[in-house]
Amino acid sequence: MTLTEQLQKQYTEEQYSAQEAQLLAHLISWGPVVFQVARLLNKYGILQLLDEHNEGVTIQQIEQETGLSSYAVKCLMEAALTMHAVLIDDKNDVYTLAKTGWFLLNDPLVRVDIDFNQDVNYEGWFLLDEALETGKPVGLRHFGDWKTIYEGLSSLPEQVQKSWFGFDHYYSDHSFGEALKIIFRNEVNNLLDVGGNTGKFARKVVEYDKNVNVTVCDLPQQLEMMRKQTAGHPAEGRVHAQPINLLDNNMAFPNDKHYDVIWMSQLLDCFGEEEIKSILCRAARIMDDKSRIYIMETLWDRQKYQAAALSLTMTSLYFTALANGNSKMYNTDDMSRLVEESGLEIETIYDNIGMGGHSILVCKTRQQNLI
Ligand SMILES: C[S@@+](CC[C@H](N)C(=O)[O-])C[C@H]1O[C@@H](n2cnc3c(N)ncnc32)[C@H](O)[C@@H]1O
């Protein structure tokens, strides 16, 4: 494992005293309700209220602001206290925000993750053991009868879609600007965006360069959303769509033109190892020595911060229980091996892209001009 220096310090040695470790174990055993209390402190605006009143807020003030009963407010605030989201001044009986509460309120990733877990994952987590044992995303069942969440994405209930896209876009949106600068260091005429989803990146590409053409490959349902969201864009004519089911090994990548760049952002983590090799091999078949694949992934062992590594390894279990049952957030060793086994070579790795800790692996083909 190639852990960053920062993570090595955290994960190779015991971090906690016995008392701290015991508290953490209890926080974990009460995890589901600790999560709900945190969610509701935000939902009812209690953390916001505390943030606006450094002098502290009484139970009665919280009752007035939220319209909740004294019983409800006491239950929430006493739980918030023992999970270290708030502090109490026991002389004046007023609550203030603790550091953890501040992050629950102000860390955008925490907010995105809370919505994602509540709306998309919560019921599915209940079936995690069955998903791990069968390799099937059985936690998806209550939403619909699909093999993967991607087939059902456009049919999920509105709030579920909102939280799914909020989660997906949080990570990629903040990295697209830096990624474009890296990609356009070389001349790009045609870019193939594999798993281009609703065309967010494609639109940024055509805005970035006035000549480039982009072809978005994805499932037909996603391309339909992409067409709607791209309609009326001044450069709509330079954004093309090519339906593909990447799980069908017989479906070749488009080779209607020479693609200088094959872009795969947060794509390979949606597939199991054998599927990744099939995707990369098919990409390699349309490459020559001038083409490059840019793989943008959040490799969990390359993160600077423990919080990021935690979010990513937990996200792996969303893939297990909800998304497809067989994919994960990969580490560098696994991803590099899959790239090599697909006849490709990693030329450069760019790290710390955007706010979500993305890396971009620039890959070239080891085969001679195959097209
Ligand atoms: C996590 S999203 C990433 C979207 C976008 N590239 C980004 O960075 O935000 C993965 C994308 O892969 C697509 N995808 C998943 N399974 C697929 C399949 N079997 N065939 C084609 N596309 C697929 C999904 O529809 C989705 O658009």
PDBQT file of the ligand as one rigid body, heavy atoms in Angstrom, charges set to zero:
ROOT
HETATM    1  C1  LIG A 401     -19.919   8.376 -10.906  1.00  0.00    +0.000 C 
HETATM    2  S1  LIG A 401     -20.562   8.856 -12.451  1.00  0.00    +0.000 S 
HETATM    3  C2  LIG A 401     -19.313   9.972 -13.023  1.00  0.00    +0.000 C 
HETATM    4  C3  LIG A 401     -19.875  10.998 -13.937  1.00  0.00    +0.000 C 
HETATM    5  C4  LIG A 401     -18.898  12.047 -14.458  1.00  0.00    +0.000 C 
HETATM    6  N1  LIG A 401     -17.891  11.466 -15.312  1.00  0.00    +0.000 N 
HETATM    7  C5  LIG A 401     -18.290  12.833 -13.325  1.00  0.00    +0.000 C 
HETATM    8  O1  LIG A 401     -17.069  12.855 -13.202  1.00  0.00    +0.000 OA
HETATM    9  O2  LIG A 401     -19.037  13.456 -12.564  1.00  0.00    +0.000 OA
HETATM   10  C6  LIG A 401     -20.308   7.428 -13.445  1.00  0.00    +0.000 C 
HETATM   11  C7  LIG A 401     -20.877   7.501 -14.829  1.00  0.00    +0.000 C 
HETATM   12  O3  LIG A 401     -20.664   6.234 -15.451  1.00  0.00    +0.000 OA
HETATM   13  C8  LIG A 401     -21.814   5.863 -16.160  1.00  0.00    +0.000 C 
HETATM   14  N2  LIG A 401     -21.954   4.420 -16.264  1.00  0.00    +0.000 N 
HETATM   15  C9  LIG A 401     -22.100   3.542 -15.244  1.00  0.00    +0.000 A 
HETATM   16  N3  LIG A 401     -22.283   2.300 -15.721  1.00  0.00    +0.000 NA
HETATM   17  C10 LIG A 401     -22.240   2.406 -17.085  1.00  0.00    +0.000 A 
HETATM   18  C11 LIG A 401     -22.350   1.473 -18.125  1.00  0.00    +0.000 A 
HETATM   19  N4  LIG A 401     -22.574   0.177 -17.885  1.00  0.00    +0.000 N 
HETATM   20  N5  LIG A 401     -22.238   1.907 -19.407  1.00  0.00    +0.000 NA
HETATM   21  C12 LIG A 401     -22.027   3.227 -19.659  1.00  0.00    +0.000 A 
HETATM   22  N6  LIG A 401     -21.895   4.164 -18.701  1.00  0.00    +0.000 NA
HETATM   23  C13 LIG A 401     -22.008   3.756 -17.429  1.00  0.00    +0.000 A 
HETATM   24  C14 LIG A 401     -22.944   6.420 -15.293  1.00  0.00    +0.000 C 
HETATM   25  O4  LIG A 401     -24.147   6.528 -16.040  1.00  0.00    +0.000 OA
HETATM   26  C15 LIG A 401     -22.381   7.750 -14.855  1.00  0.00    +0.000 C 
HETATM   27  O5  LIG A 401     -22.681   8.772 -15.760  1.00  0.00    +0.000 OA
ENDROOT
TORSDOF 0
